[in-house]
């Protein structure tokens, strides 16, 4: 699934970005968590590619409740990231952060990993980690550091860690490059119209 990207800078923001094209009225939204298999794939890829922690795919397929919790958590974190603080969103984040079984930290001699008691972390444990990350993120980060991509149709959110807090795009290689090309094309059209 090539659409899975980890550009948020934090696990909870990467979860938000599983709804691709959130603001895209032209091509439409693409929900990477549309079903249990999508959630399992995302967790598996997060364990392989994300920079946040080493994580094996859960042993079983996510339940309907776990899938619903993941989607509710995603939307709650999205609302909080945009400054739309609603009690229901806070309740969702806090409930999942506090009610999930705590996973274990393991060491294989070269790296740490997150596991369950008897193997891979469960989906519920992963959701608990994501919710706990959201608690930590919003409690310790200045709100202006959490941004939505400036590309109007994108909708991805990210943590801006740049020195001047001037990052505008989820990624310079995608949305930033599109904006550059558009500016270049606009200037070329203006120059041609003025000639």
C-alpha positions in Angstrom: 0.0 0.0 0.0 2.1 2.9 -1.3 -0.3 5.5 0.1 0.9 4.8 3.7 3.2 7.7 4.6 4.8 8.7 7.9 5.3 12.4 7.6 3.5 13.6 10.8 6.6 13.6 13.0 4.6 11.9 15.8 2.7 8.6 15.9 -0.6 10.1 16.7 -0.3 12.6 13.8 0.7 9.7 11.5 -2.6 8.1 12.5 -4.5 11.3 11.5 -2.8 11.1 8.1 -4.5 7.7 7.4 -7.3 9.7 5.9 -5.6 10.9 2.7 -7.0 13.8 0.7 -9.1 14.9 3.7 -9.7 18.3 2.0 -9.8 17.0 -1.6 -13.1 17.7 -3.3 -11.6 16.7 -6.7 -10.1 13.3 -6.3 -11.8 12.6 -2.9 -10.8 11.0 0.3 -8.9 7.7 0.6 -9.4 6.1 4.0 -6.5 3.7 4.8 -8.5 2.5 7.8 -11.6 1.6 5.8 -11.6 -1.9 7.2 -9.8 -4.1 9.7 -7.2 -5.3 7.1 -6.3 -1.6 6.4 -5.7 -1.0 10.2 -3.6 -4.1 10.4 -1.6 -3.2 7.4 -1.0 0.3 8.7 0.2 -1.0 12.1 2.5 -3.5 10.3 4.0 -0.8 8.1 4.4 1.5 11.1 6.5 -1.2 12.7 8.6 -1.5 9.6 8.9 2.1 8.4 7.9 4.7 11.0 10.5 6.2 13.1 8.6 6.0 16.3 9.0 2.5 17.6 9.7 -1.0 16.5 6.4 -2.9 16.4 5.3 -6.2 14.9 2.0 -6.7 13.2 -0.7 -7.7 15.7 -1.2 -11.4 16.1 -4.9 -11.2 15.0 -7.1 -9.2 12.8 -8.5 -6.0 14.5 -12.0 -6.4 15.9 -14.8 -4.1 14.8 -14.5 -2.3 18.2 -10.8 -1.8 17.7 -11.3 -0.4 14.2 -14.0 2.0 15.4 -11.7 3.1 18.3 -8.9 3.7 15.8 -11.1 5.9 13.6 -12.5 7.8 16.6 -9.0 8.4 17.9 -7.9 9.5 14.4 -10.7 12.1 14.2 -10.3 13.2 17.8 -6.5 13.9 17.3 -7.3 15.6 14.0 -9.8 18.0 15.7 -7.3 18.7 18.5 -4.5 19.3 16.1 -6.6 22.0 14.3 -7.5 23.6 17.7 -11.1 22.3 17.6 -11.2 21.2 21.2 -14.4 19.3 22.0 -15.1 17.4 25.2 -15.9 14.2 23.2 -12.5 14.4 21.6 -10.7 14.7 24.9 -12.8 11.8 26.3 -11.8 9.6 23.3 -8.1 10.3 23.7 -8.1 10.0 27.5 -10.2 6.8 27.5 -7.9 5.1 25.0 -4.8 6.3 26.7 -5.9 5.1 30.1 -7.9 2.0 29.4 -5.6 -0.1 27.2 -3.3 -2.8 28.5 0.2 -1.5 28.7 2.6 -3.1 26.3 6.1 -4.2 27.3 9.4 -2.7 26.2 11.9 -5.4 25.1 15.6 -5.4 24.2 17.2 -7.9 21.9 20.7 -6.7 22.5 20.7 -4.2 19.7 17.4 -2.4 19.7 14.2 -1.8 21.7 10.8 -3.0 20.6 7.2 -2.8 21.9 5.5 -6.1 22.5 2.6 -7.7 24.3 3.2 -10.1 27.2 3.4 -13.1 24.9 4.4 -11.7 21.6 3.4 -8.8 19.3 1.5 -5.9 20.9 -2.3 -6.2 20.5 -4.2 -3.7 18.4 -5.7 -2.3 21.7 -2.1 -1.8 23.1 -1.1 0.0 19.9 -4.1 2.3 20.1 -3.2 3.0 23.8 0.3 4.0 22.7 -1.1 6.3 20.0 -3.5 7.9 22.4 -0.8 8.3 25.0 1.4 9.9 22.4 -1.5 12.4 21.7 -1.7 13.2 25.4 2.0 13.9 25.5 2.0 15.8 22.2 -0.7 18.2 23.2 0.5 18.6 26.7 4.1 19.5 25.8 3.9 21.1 22.3 3.1 24.7 21.5 -0.1 24.7 19.4 1.5 26.7 16.5 4.0 23.8 16.0 1.2 21.4 15.0 0.1 22.3 11.4 -2.0 21.2 8.5 -0.3 21.1 5.1 -0.7 24.4 3.2 -1.6 22.4 0.0 -5.4 23.0 0.1 -6.4 19.5 -1.1 -3.9 17.6 1.2 -5.1 17.8 4.8 -2.2 16.0 6.3 -1.0 17.2 9.7 2.6 17.4 11.0 4.7 18.6 13.8 6.9 21.5 12.6 10.3 21.2 14.2 12.0 23.7 12.0 14.0 26.4 13.7 11.8 29.3 12.5 8.6 27.3 12.7 8.1 28.1 9.0 7.5 24.6 7.5 4.3 24.8 5.4 4.1 21.4 3.6 3.7 17.8 4.8 6.6 17.1 2.5 8.7 19.2 0.2 8.9 16.3 -2.3 5.2 16.1 -2.7 3.0 19.1 -1.7 5.9 21.6 -1.5 7.0 20.6 -5.0 3.5 20.9 -6.4 3.3 24.4 -5.0 6.6 25.3 -6.6 5.5 24.0 -10.0 2.2 25.9 -9.7 4.0 29.1 -8.9 6.3 28.6 -11.8 3.4 27.9 -14.2 1.4 30.9 -12.9 4.4 33.2 -13.5 4.9 31.7 -17.0 1.2 32.3 -17.8 1.4 35.9 -16.5 4.5 36.6 -18.5 2.9 35.1 -21.7 -0.2 37.2 -21.1 1.8 40.3 -20.7 3.9 39.8 -23.8 
